[in-house]
Amino acid sequence: MKKLLCVLCAVLAIAGCKQEKSDKPVVQIAALYPMSGDGAFLGDTARKVADWFISDFEKNNPNAKYKYRVIFEDVQFSATKAAIAVQKVVAIDKVDAMMSIQSSVAMVLNSVAEKNKIVQLSFAADPRVATGDYNFRISTGLDNIINMTFDKMKAQKMKTFSTVALANDAASVAVIDEFKKSAAQNNDIKLLSSYSINAGDKNFDTILQKIKIKNPDILVFEALTPESDLFLRAMRKTKMNIPVTGIWTIASLKDKSLAEGMWYVDDAGATDKFMSEFKTVIGGDETNYGEYVYTILATLVNAWESADAPAGQKPTPENVVASIMKNTAGLNTALGNLTIQSDGSISLPGVMKQIKNGEQILITE
């Protein structure tokens, strides 16, 4: 009998009955990122940065109220894939928060977040992402971006521009729409023509020929990879001597040599402290927007740790939202000190960059 009891105890121990269990509630955060395909480099960096953040937080905050877990789901840059993945993380993983990197994906999460009272904080340009009580976004304000771009055009004596946007990407369309509105109110720079491309397009000969005929001083181009890489590669083959700029297009190119010499406005850069630590922990100079992953996680964790809740229990979604609105302003992150607007948008200043020798270089002049 004693032998049988010993065997049973051994089996139960292996099964985990004697494993140490955390007495802290676990906050689960779903990260819907491109983990495969042309955007996989963004997802790969995001996962590494998330692991780094959680490790650092647990080491430096042994008395934290909660433990945190980040669950990555591969949605590439597809709203369709996001619609499937978000159902899984809500119904099966029962996540407390969600994050993503692109407006089209974040817009899919928006309605799900509202319906299920799950907090979303995504890196997204489209202001509609922050619509509702439970949705937040972090991005450089479009007004700031466009003003900086127009100022640079004027400084270079440019009078005309044309646009190309990826039609099924909400962020690309939103940026180009704002350029059009600003151009209508700006007598110094004239919009000559606008064109659209679609996901999956590989032949751009017709559009490029039309642009060549119009001959704008500069082309404002907004798209995601792989279409952005394919378009610029096709444009290079035509030997068309028309400058190109964009907002997130150039920074997210898989092959940045395609944009050699191009200047553009990008989102706020990482702090020197983050860059130094990134090079040590992750390696390399290209952060692939890892500073946004670190900042989003820091903002969410700060909200949960600061929210009112009974001891040993997670706060209600309403209290988390209140905590974000109350405790985000002034938060010191990988992007510097944050500010938050009443509509749930965390605004950041834009910075001017240029591609030199295949690398993104900050323009300080």
N, C-alpha and C positions, 0 to 999 in steps of 0.2 A: 504493500500500500504506500509506504514511504517512497519507494522507487517511483511509483506512478505519479505521486504528488511532485516529486523532483522533476520528472520528465515534463509534466504539465507546466510547472513554473518556468522551466527552461524554454519551452515553446512559447509561452506567453511573453517572456522577456524578449525573445527574438522578434515576436510580432509587434513589440513596442509598448507593452503595458508598463514597463519600467523606464521608458524613455522620458527625459525631462521635458515637460510641457511648459510653454510660455504662459505666464499668468496675465499677459497683456493682450487685449483685443488686437486683431490684425486688420489694418486698413489696406484694402486691395485697390490698386490703381491699374487700369487697363491702358496700355500704350498701343494705339492702332497706327502702325508705321509701315513703310515699305521695307520688308525684310528680304525680298527677292526682286529680280528684275533690275531695271536700270537705276532704280532709286535705292538699291540694297545697301549702298555705302552709307546712306543716311541712317537706315535702321540699324546697321551694324554698330555705328558709332553711338547711336542712341542707347542701345542695350549696354554697351561698355560704360557709358557715362552713368546710366541708371544704377548699375552694379556698384560703381565707384561711389555715387552719392549715398546709397543705402549703407554701404560698408563704413563710410566716413561718419554718417549720422549715428549709427549704432555704436561706433567706437567713442564718439565725442559726447553722446547723450545717453549714458546708461540708465538714467532715471526718467527717460521719456515715457509718456503715457501709453503709447501704442507702438506696435511693430508695423513695418510697412513692407509690402510686396508689390512689385511691378510685373504685370503679366503682358507680354508682347504678343500681338496678333499681326500677321502679315496681311496688309490690305493693298500693298503696292501703292499706286496713286489712284485707286479705283473706288468710286462711290458705291458701285455695286458690291464689291468685295467688303467694303466697310459696313454695308447694310446687313450682310450675313454675319460678319464678325461681331458686330455690336450686340446682336441677339444672343450670341454665345456668351459673351462676357457678362451680360446682364442676367440671363436665365440660369447659366451653369456656374460661372465664377462668382456671381453676385457681388460685383465690384462696387466700391464706394465712390470711385472717381474715374474719369477718363481723360486722355490727352491724345493729341495727334499733331501732325505737322503741316497740314494743307487744308485750305478752306473748303474744298469740295467734300473731303472726308469729314471735316468738323461740322459741316452743315447737316450731314447725315446723323451725326451724334446729337445734334441740337434737340430735335424733337424727342428722341429717346431719353435724353437727360431730363428734359422737362416732365415727361410722362412718368418717369420712374424716380424722380427726385435724386438724380445722381449728378454730382458736380462735374462739369467739363471745364478744363482749362487747356486751350490749344494754341499753338503758334499758327495764327491765321490772319490774313489781311482783310478778309471780307467782314465788315462791321456787323452783318447779320448773324454771324456766328455767336455773338454775345447776347442775342435776343432771348428774353426770358429770365426767370429767377435763378436758374441753376447753371447758366452758361457764361463762361468768361473766355476772353482771348488775350493774347499778348502779341504785340506787333508794333512796328513803327507806324505812326499816323500817316495816312495817305496824303493828307494836306501838306505835311512836312516834306514827304518824299517828292511830291510833284513840284512844290515850290523850289526845292533844291535842284531838281532836274531842269526846270525852266531857267533858273538863274544861271546854271552852267551853260545851257544852250545860248542864252543871251551873251554871256561872257565870250563865247566862241563865235559870235556874230551870226548865229543860225536864225533863219527866218521861217523855215517850213519844216514840217515833219509828217511822216506817215506812220501808221500803226499796224501791227499784226498781233492777234491774240489767239490763244488756244481756246476754242469755243466752248468746250465742255469742262473747263476749269474755272470755278467760281472766282478764284483770286485773280487769275489773268484777266478775266472779263471785267472785274471790279476796278482793277488798276487802269485798264485802257478806258473804261467809261469815265473815270475821274479825269484822265488826261484830256478827253474830249470836252468835258464840261469846262475845265480850266482854260482850254484853248478858245472856247466860245467867248470867254470873258477877257481874253488877252489879245490886245491889238498888235503886240510885237511879234508873235509867233503864230503861223497859220497851219491848220491841219489840212493836208492835201488829200489824203485818202486813208481808208481803213479796210483791213482784210482779216479773214479768219482762217485758221487751219483746224483740223480735227485730230483727235487721238487716233493713231494708226496711220496717218498720212505719211507718205514717203516721197511723193513727187510734188515739188513746189515750183516747177518751171513756170506755170501760168502766173502765179502770184509774183514771182520774182521778175518776170517780164513786165508786168504792170507797174511794179515799184520802180523799175529801171526807167520806164517811160515818164513816170511822174517826177522822178529825180529829186526827192526831198533832200534837205540838208542833213537829215538824220532819220533813222528808223527806230521807233520805240517798239520793242519786241517783248511780249510776255507769253511764256510757255513753260512746260515742264519737260524734263528729259523723259523719253528719248527724242521727242519731237523737236526740242530746242537744239539739241546736238545735230540732228539730221538737217534742220533748216539752215543753220549757220554753215554746216559743211557744204550744202548745196549752193548757198550764197557765195561761199569762197570760190567754188568751181566756176562761177560766172564771171569772176574777177570784177564784180561790181564795186565801185569805189564810193560806197555810201556808208558812213559811220552807223553803228548800231549801239543802242543803249537799252537798258531794261532795269527792272527793280530786282526781283528774286531770280529772274531767268539766268543771268550770267553767274551768279554765286552758286547756283545749283547745277551748273553744267557738269556732265561727267568728264568731258574733255575740255578743260579750260583754255587750252591752247587755241581753240577755235575763236576765242574772244580776245586774242592778244592785242594789247593796246587800247581796248575799249574801256571807257569810264562808265560808272553807274552808281546809283544810290543804293546802299544796302542797309539792312537793319543794324541797330546798334552793335558795336563790337564787344567782345568779351573783355573783362577787366584784365589788367596785367597779372593779377594774382591768379585768376582762373587759367590764363594762358600758360603761366609757369607750371602750375600743377598739372594741367592737361598734358603738357609735353612730357612730364615725368611719369604720369600714371598711364596715359593712353598712347602717347607718342605722336610726333609729327606736328606740323604747323596748321594743317587744315582741320578745323574743328567740326566741319559739316553740321553746323548749328547745334553742336553738343552743349553750348552754353545755354541754349533755350531749354533743353532737356533738364539740365541741372537747376535752372531757375524755376521752371514749372514745378518740379518736384519739391524744391525748397519752399515755394509759395504754398503748395498743397499741404505739405507737412507742417509748416508754420500755422496754417489755418486749423488743422486738426488739433495740434498741440495747444493752441490758444483758445479753442472753442469751449464753451460751457458744457459740461456733461457730468453725470453722477460718476463717482469713483468706480473704475473697473468697467465702464461702459463707453461705447462710442457715442459721440454727439449726434444729435439729429441733423439731417441735411440742412434744415433751416438755420441751425446754429452754426454750421460750417460756413454757409453763405454769409451770415452776419459777420463771422470771424474774418473771412476773406476781405469783405468791404472795410472792416475796421482795422485789420492788422497788416494789410499788404503795403500800404503807403509808408515809404521810408525803409522798407525791408532791403537789407544789403544782400545782393545776390551776385551771381556770375556776370550779370549785365549791369551792375551798379545798383544804385538805389531806385526802387520802383515807385511809380505813382499809379493810382487807379482812378478811373473816371466813374461817374455815377451809372453809366450804362454797362459796367463790367469789363471795360477795355483797359488793359494795362499798356500805356503808351510809352514808347521809347523814341529817342532821337535818331535820325538817320545819319549815316556817315557816307562820305564819298570815297569810292575805291576805283582801282584800275587793275587790269590784268597785265602783269609784266613777267615775262619768262614763265608763263603758265601759272603764276601765283597771284593771289589777291593782295594788292598793296594799298594801304590807307593813303589817301591824298589829303595832305594837311594844309595845302595852300588855298 
